[in-house]
Amino acid sequence: MSDDQQKNESPEYTSGGKRPFVSTYENAVQAPSLKVGDSVYLLNTDGSREGPYLVATAPVSGQCTLCHADGNPFRNNADIDVDELEAC
């Protein structure tokens, strides 16, 4: 393959005078705001809070498990949405 053929395989650029940029991905993975051992309240649908509890497992896919201060699992290690938690 000649050098001329390789140059033709470069990406296409559209005219318009704008500089290239990286657009924000709406579902980008964000660093978890909670870590194991953090003290949190569980927010109920009526606006009340339960707790405090401790984060027992690191948040994965927006969910984590909680435990009581004595280390006993909260709700049999049920996955809790981090959106339902508030840091103490």
Backbone hydrogen bonds in HBPLUS format (Angstrom, degrees):
<---DONOR---> <-ACCEPTOR-->    atom                        ^
c    i                          cat <-CA-CA->   ^        H-A-AA   ^      H-
h    n   atom  resd res      DA  || num        DHA   H-A  angle D-A-AA Bond
n    s   type  num  typ     dist DA aas  dist angle  dist       angle   num
A0006-GLN N   A0002-SER O   3.24 MM   4  6.58 154.2  2.31 147.2 154.0     1
A0007-LYS N   A0003-ASP O   3.10 MM   4  6.34 150.3  2.20 146.3 153.7     2
A0008-ASN N   A0004-ASP O   3.30 MM   4  6.55 142.3  2.45 139.8 148.6     3
A0009-GLU N   A0006-GLN O   3.18 MM   3  5.36 150.1  2.28 102.7 111.4     4
A0010-SER N   A0007-LYS O   3.39 MM   3  5.73 160.8  2.43 112.4 113.2     5
A0028-ALA N   A0025-TYR O   3.16 MM   3  5.33 143.7  2.30 123.5 119.3     6
A0038-ASP N   A0035-LYS O   3.05 MM   3  5.81 161.8  2.09 146.9 148.1     7
A0037-GLY N   A0055-VAL O   2.87 MM  18  5.16 164.9  1.89 139.7 144.0     8
A0055-VAL N   A0038-ASP O   2.90 MM  17  5.42 149.7  1.99 150.0 159.9     9
A0088-CYS N   A0039-SER O   2.99 MM  49  5.65 162.3  2.02 146.4 141.2    10
A0040-VAL N   A0053-TYR O   2.79 MM  13  5.34 162.0  1.82 150.5 156.7    11
A0053-TYR N   A0040-VAL O   2.75 MM  13  5.34 161.1  1.79 157.5 163.8    12
A0041-TYR N   A0086-GLU O   2.74 MM  45  5.12 158.9  1.78 149.5 156.6    13
A0086-GLU N   A0041-TYR O   2.90 MM  45  5.12 149.6  1.99 145.0 151.9    14
A0042-LEU N   A0050-GLU O   2.86 MM   8  5.00 160.1  1.90 143.1 148.9    15
A0050-GLU N   A0042-LEU O   2.81 MM   8  5.00 153.7  1.88 142.3 151.4    16
A0043-LEU N   A0084-GLU O   2.72 MM  41  5.22 177.4  1.72 161.3 162.1    17
A0044-ASN N   A0048-SER O   2.80 MM   4  5.32 178.5  1.80 162.9 163.2    18
A0047-GLY N   A0044-ASN O   3.00 MM   3  5.38 161.9  2.04 115.2 119.1    19
A0054-LEU N   A0067-CYS O   2.86 MM  13  5.28 175.9  1.86 161.1 162.5    20
A0067-CYS N   A0054-LEU O   2.85 MM  13  5.28 145.3  1.97 147.8 157.0    21
A0056-ALA N   A0065-THR O   2.79 MM   9  5.37 158.2  1.84 137.1 141.3    22
A0060-VAL N   A0063-GLN O   2.81 MM   3  5.39 159.2  1.85 156.1 156.2    23
A0063-GLN N   A0060-VAL O   3.02 MM   3  5.39 155.2  2.08 112.1 119.7    24
A0082-VAL N   A0062-GLY O   2.90 MM  20  5.60 164.4  1.92 141.3 144.2    25
A0064-CYS N   A0080-ILE O   2.96 MM  16  5.41 152.7  2.04 143.8 150.6    26
A0080-ILE N   A0064-CYS O   2.75 MM  16  5.41 166.9  1.77 159.3 163.8    27
A0074-PHE N   A0066-LEU O   3.05 MM   8  5.37 162.2  2.08 134.5 128.8    28
A0068-HIS N   A0072-ASN O   2.78 MM   4  5.34 164.9  1.81 161.1 163.5    29
A0071-GLY N   A0068-HIS O   2.86 MM   3  5.29 163.8  1.88 119.2 123.4    30
A0077-ASN N   A0074-PHE O   3.14 MM   3  5.66 127.8  2.43 114.2 125.2    31
A0078-ALA N   A0075-ARG O   3.06 MM   3  5.48 134.0  2.28 109.5 121.3    32
A0084-GLU N   A0081-ASP O   2.96 MM   3  5.52 159.3  2.01 114.8 121.5    33
A0085-LEU N   A0082-VAL O   3.10 MM   3  5.20 161.5  2.14 110.7 112.5    34
